[in-house]
Amino acid sequence: MKKRERNSKRRAIKLIAFISATGFALAGVMPAAAANSDCIYTPTLDKAHQTTDFSLGQGVKAQSWQWQPGSDAQNASLSSLGAKVSIVTGNLRYITFGVLHQGIPRSQDLRVLSNSNPRSIGSLNGDYFDSSGPWSAMIQDSQVLYSPPGRTGVVGLTRRNVVDAKGYRSTGTLTIGTRKFNISGVNQPSPGSTSLVVYRTNYFNPVTPKGQTTLVLKAGKVYKIYPNGAAVSSKSGTVIQVKGYLAPIIAKLKVKSAVKISLPPVPAFEDTISADTVAATGSISSKSNTLIFDSVNYTNLSASSSTLFDSDFSDTTRAGRTTLRIVPDTTGKLFVRNVYKYGFQTRVDAGGYIIQANSSAASTTARKFKVGDEITLSRAYQAEGKNQFVTAAGRGPRIVQGGKLVWICALHNKEHRPRSAIGWNQDGQVWLMTSSRGFDAVDFGYRQGGSTSSQMAEWLMSLGATDAVLLDGGGSTTMQINRPDIGWQRFDLPDGAWWRELANAFSIDRKN
């Protein structure tokens, strides 16, 4: 039964992935208004429907909203079976972002995955998957842990070198007269919904983003105030753009008031969340031969090249046309131990590697290696957007980018289903989000209720996200929170609901 479910799911996901990829490609060329056409109305996350709002520590909050089955949900353009929206949110100033897994190709439910990391505060199901493993790459400690051949979409924690003119998160103080305000960033192109950002004359764009209130400073004084905000020239002086609760307060300040800005030194780097597409690259080389591989720990093997397996692969590899077994000596140097010219199924030695050459060209090259050859291994990944990932795993399509909805509803199914998504902004805020029925039910393995994908996007934007991606949904949608008083608890549904085993998951973690 489980095999049939997975095969069915795989076929369905292939179709959805194709449509999603097409929609994403078109989103870049269609007018912004087209992205919103045919989208189902999104109800607000109002106080009347909020059922949970509490702290998980480290500045992390868990919140949920529930629409009851029947007219309450139907009148809100949600599933008549009910809808629950759940989020866990924190800021990268105080937390970090991780990927949970049990090795390749193992799968576990989110309870087991969450308990595997003692620093995790909240967790969310991850990538689409089937019996072969995740559909997209996984990166851990800046190295490819798993990758099928070709480019796949990922989302995760990146570490980028800070360029002052292109913006960064900051602390510091803006003093106007006797009033002091906390600064959240410098030169940021896409600040979040609650922010106070300083734009200096070195800002890389000629015009700053528009805030809800805008100040222009000259000669140590407030030169001009735009109480309704304005996008102004970055060369006009020091510009302050304010969003959120501080905007109406700062709008009431007086022109010519004395101003002082206090900022710490520009940091060398900062951690952010990014979405990108990546492809594994690598090779093994002896003195006279080099064999290229384009996939890592990929169960099905690359059809066009070779696949590298390391000790993170917990199963027996499939046999390629030619198999190389590589083991370390006592000093850590790598040597070819066996050359199986017609392929061989085998497990990976501790600290060693298996190369399965599967195409005819790769197999011909692999057979040129000899037992005893000393090997140099090179492995890396290429990211289309040049992101340097610390940790990452597979994602679905983008639904929000640069503060705009990029999900073209006219091209997609608008069925209400359980959904999972990740949102973030330049202030470092991260949101894990699910929509579900909210109640346990006899559903015969087919989750019902929830929301549309565009509703997920609208909710995340309303919370302050400027970027967001979808993850696997349906029966895979699962969220857990680690409550300080009682420990781990399922958050999208009651603990008694059934759990699906997952290939990986995402987590918000304590830094220390």
N, C-alpha and C positions, 0 to 999 in steps of 0.2 A: 504493500500500500504506500509506504514512504517513497519507494523508488518511483511509482507511478506519479505521486504528487510532485516529486522533484522534476521528473521529465516534463510533466504538464506545465509546471512553473517555468522551466527553462524555455519551452516553446513560447509561452506567453511573454516572458521577459524579453526574449529576442525581438518579438514584434514591437513591444513597448519601447525597447531601447532604440530600435530603428526609427520609430515615429518621433521619439524624444530627440534623437540626434538630428533628425531633419528639422524639427521645430527649433532647436537651438541654432542651427545653421541659418535658418531664415530670420531668427530674431535679430541677427546683426544687420540685416538689410531692410527690414520692414519698418515703417514709421512706428513711433512709440505708441500711438493710439491703436494701431492694429494689434499690439500685444494684449490690450485690454478688451478687445472685441469678443463678444460671446462668453465672457467670464461670468460665472454665477456670483451673485451678491455675497459679500463677506460681512457677517455680523461683527460688531466690535466686541473686544474682550472687556466687557463691562463688569462693574462691581456686582450687579444683580446676579450674574452667573458665575462669579468667582467662588470657588469652594476651598481653595488651599492657597496659603501665602505664608511661608515660614523659611527661616534661615537654616542652611546646612553647614554653616561655618565657612571661613575663608572668603567671606563676601558673596557666597553662593546662595541663591534663592531657588526654592521650588514653588511653582505656582500652577494652578489648574482652574479651568472653567468648564462647567457642565451644562449642556442643554438637554432637558429631559425628553424622553421619547414622546412622540405625538406632536401636538400643535406647537409646543414650545420650540422644538427643533425645526419643524416644517416651516413655521413662520419666519425663522431665521435663515431660510434657504439651506438648511442642513438635513442630514438623513433623518427620516421619520423614526428610525430606530434609536436616535439619540447621538450626541456627539460630546466628547470630552477632549479639550485641548490641554496638554501638559507641557510645561517647560522647566528646564533647569538652566540657570544662567549665572555666569560669573565673568570676571575680568582678568585678562592675562597679566595685569599688574600683580595679581595675588594668586592666580592659579595657573596650571598648565593644561595641555590638551594631549590626550594619548590614544593609542589603539590597543585594544584588548584582543588576544588570540591565544590559542593553545597549541601553536605550531601548525605546520602544513602536512597533510590536508585535513586535520582534525576539526570537528565542529562541536560546539557546546552551547547550552542555553545561556542566557544572559546572567543568570544567578551565578553559575560557575565562573564565567568570564569576569564578572565584577569582583568576585572574591579573590581572583588571582592577583589583583593589584591593591595592596593595603592603603595606597594613597588616593584611590578613587572616591569621589564624592557623589557623582551621578554618572549614569551610563545609558547608551542608546545603541540599538542595533545598527549594523553597518551595511556592507556592500551586498549587492545581488550575488547569488552563488548557486551552484548545483553540486552534484556528487563529485565533480572534479576540483572543487574549491572555489575561491572568490573569482568574480568576473574581471577584477581589475587588480592593479599592482598594490603591494603593501611595502611601506618603507619604515624601517626602525633604526634608530641611532644613525640616521643619515645614509643608510645602506639599504639596497633593495633586498627585502626578505623574500618576496614572492612577486612574480610577474609572468603573465602569459605573453606570447609574442605580440609585437605591435604596440601601438599607443592605446593607453587606457586612461580614463578619467579618475583623478584622486582629489581628496581634500584632506588637509592636515596642517600641522604646525610647521611654519617656515621661520627661518632665521635670516634676516636680511641686514646688510650693512646700511646704516643710516646715512642718507644724503640730506643735509640740512634743507636744501631748497625744495626737496620733494616730500618733506613732512615726517613727523614722528610723534609718538605719545610723549607727554612731558608732565612734570609737576611744576610748581612755581606759583607766584602770586602776582595778581594785578591789583595795585592799590590806586584808587581814585578818591582823592580827598582823604577822608578818614575810613572809607570802606575798603575791605579786602575781599578778593574773589580768587578762587582756585583756578589755575590754568590747567586745561586738559591736554592741549596739544599745540604744536607749532607747524605751520605751513601744510596742514593736512588737506588733501584734495576732497576727501569724502568724510567729514566728521559725523559723528553719531547724533542722535536726537537730543541728547543732553550734553552740551559741550561748550567750552570757552577756548577758542583757538586764536593764537597770535599769528598774524601773517606779516612777515618782514618783507622788505623791498627785494630780497633775493628769491622770493617765491617763484617757482619755475613757470607758472602760468601768468599771462598778463593781467588776468582778472581773478579775484578771489571767489570762492563759493559764497552763496548768499546765506546769511544767518537770519534768525528771527529779529535780532537787533544787531546793528552794525555801528562800530565806532571807528573814526579815523583820528589818529593821534599825530601831533606834530609839535616839535620843540618842547616835549615834556608836558603837553596839555591836551585835553580833549578838543579837537579841532571841529569835528562834525559828528552828529548823532543821527542815524537813520532808525527811528523807532520801529519801523516795519521791516527792517533789513534791506540790504542792497548788495549787489555784486559790484564791487568797485575795483578800480585799477590798483594792482599791487604796488605800483610805484608812487601812489599818492601819499604815502606815509606808512606808519605802522597801523595795520588794520586789525580790529578785534571783531570776530564773528561769534555771536552767542546764540545757542539754541537751548530750549528747555525752560525750566523754572526760573533761571536767572535773567532770561531775556527781558521780561517786563520790568524787572527791578533796575537793570542797567539802562533801560530806555528812559527812565525818569531822572538820570543824572544830568548834570548841567555842563553845557559847553564852557570851555576855558578852565575846567577843573584840573588841578594838578594830577599827573599820572606818573606812576612808577611801575616798571615791570621787572620782576626778579625771576630769573630762570636758571636752573642748574646747567652744567655743561652739556653739550650735545652728546648723546650716548653713541658708542661705536656701532651697536646693533640693537635690534629689537625683535621680539617674537610676534608673529602675526598668524592669522589663519588665512590660507589661500586655497584656491581651486585651480587645477592645472591638468594637463594631460602629459603622461610620462611614458617612456619606453626604456626597457632594460638594454644595456649594452655591455659587452665584455668579451674577453678572450683568454685563452691559455696559450702560453708560448714556451717552446723549448729553444735550443740554440738554432735549430733549422726549420721549425714549423710553428705556425700560429693557427689556432682554431677559434673561430668566432662563435659566440652563443647569443641568442636574442630573447631568452626566457630563463626564469629562475624558479626552481621548485614547482614547476608546472607539470601536473600529473599526466596530462595528455601528450606531452612532448611537442616541440615546435615541428611543424611540417616542412618548414623551409630552411631550417638551420639546426642548431644544437641547443640543448637545455642543460643548464648547470643545476646540480643538486648539492646542497650542503647539509650539515647536521641538524638544521631546523626542519628538514623533511623527515617525518616520523614513520613513513611507510616504505615499502619496497618499490623501487622505481620500475617503470615499464622499460622494456628493452628497445633501444633504437637499432639502427642498422649497424652501428659500431659503438661500443661502450669502453670508456676509459675510466679506470679506478685510480684515484690519486690520493696518496696518504702522506702525512708529515713524518719526518724523522725526529730524533730527540731534540734537535735544535730548532725545529719548526719549519725547516725547508720542505718543499713539496716535491714528490717524485711520482712518476707513473709506476704503479705496482702491477697493473694488468691491462692488457689490450685485448678486448674481446671483439674480434674482427667481424662477427656476425651478430653482435648485440648480446646483452645479458641483463636479466632482471636481478637487481641486488639492492642492498641497503647501504647507506653512507657510513663510512668509518668515522669515529670520533675525531673531529678536527680535519677530516678529509673531504673529498669531493667526488662526485660521479658526473661524468659528461656523457650524455646520450646524444650522439650524432644521428640525426634522423633523415635528413635529406641526402640524396646521392652525393652532392658536392661536399657536404660536411663530412659524410662518412669516408669519402676518399681521402680527405685531409687528415681525419682522425687516425686512419690506418697507417699514416706515416710516422706517428709517434711510436717510441720504443720503450720497453720496460727499462726502468732506470733513468729515463730522461728527467732532468731537473726542470721543474715547471715554475713559471711566473704567472700569477693569476691577476687579471685586471677586471674589475666589475664596477659599474656605475649606472647612472640613468641619465637620460636627456629629458628635460622638462621644456615643453613648448614655450611657456611663459618665463623660463629661466629661474623659476623658484628653487630655493635650496631647502628641501624638506628635512625636518628633523624626524618627524613621524607622520605617516599618512596611510590612508586606505581608500578603497574605491568609493565612488559617488555616482549618483544619477545626474540628470541634467541640471543646469543652473536655472533657478526660478527668479532670482533677484541679482542684478549686477549694477554696480555704480549707483545704487539708490533707486533703480527703476525695475519695474516688473518686466521680465523678458520671457515669460511663459505665454505662448500664443495659444489662448484657449480654443480658438476656432480649429486648431489642428490636433487637438487632444481629447481623449475621453474625459467627460466631466462627471464621472461616477463618484459618489461618496464612498470612500474606502478608508481604512486605516492608513495613515501616511506618517513618514518620518523625514525630518529635515534638520539641517544645521544652518544657522545664520550667524553673521558676525559683522563688525564694523571696525573702523580705524582707531576708535578709542580703546580697542582691546576687548570689547564685550563679545561674548560668545553665547549663543542660545542653542540648546538641544531641544527639539520640539517633536511631539507626536500629536496626532489626532486619532481618536478611537471611538468605539461605542461608549466606553466608560463603564459598562456593566458586563459581568460574566454571562454567557449564554451558551446554549447547546447549538453550535453553529457548524458542526460536522466538518471541522477543519478549514472552514472558509470564513474568515473574519468579515464582519459587516459593520456598517456605521462609519463614522469619521467625517472626512471632508474631501473637497477637491484639492488639486495641487495648487491652483491659483489662490485659494483661500489660505493655504499654508503660507504662501508668499506674502499676501496682504497682511496677515497677522504678524509675521516676522518684521515687515517694514513698519507696522504700527508700534512695535516694541523698540525700534531703533536700528534694526539690521539694514545695512546697505548692500550686503551680498548674502546669497543663500543658495543651497543646493538640496535636491531631493536625495533620499537614500532608498533602500529597499523598503517596501511597505507590505500591506496585507497582513498575512499571518506572521511575517517577520517583525512587524512593528512591535517593539518592546522598549520600555524605559524603566530604569531602577534608580532609586535614590538611597543614599546612605545617611539615615537620620541619626543625629547625635544621641538621641534617647533610646532608640530601639534597633539601630543597625539597618541593614539592607531591607528594602520594601519595594514591591512592584508599584509603579506609579501610573502607568497608562491604563491598567486594568487591575482588578483585585488579584491578590496572590494566588487564589485558587484557580485562576484561568490557566488554560494549557499554554505550554511554552514550546516554541520551535527552536531547534538547535541552529546556531548561527556560525558562519565562517569567521566572523570578526565583529568587533563593536568599537564604538568611540566612547571616550570617557573624559570628564572634567576631573582633574587631579589636584591634590594639594602640592604646592611647590616643595615643601619641606616634609 
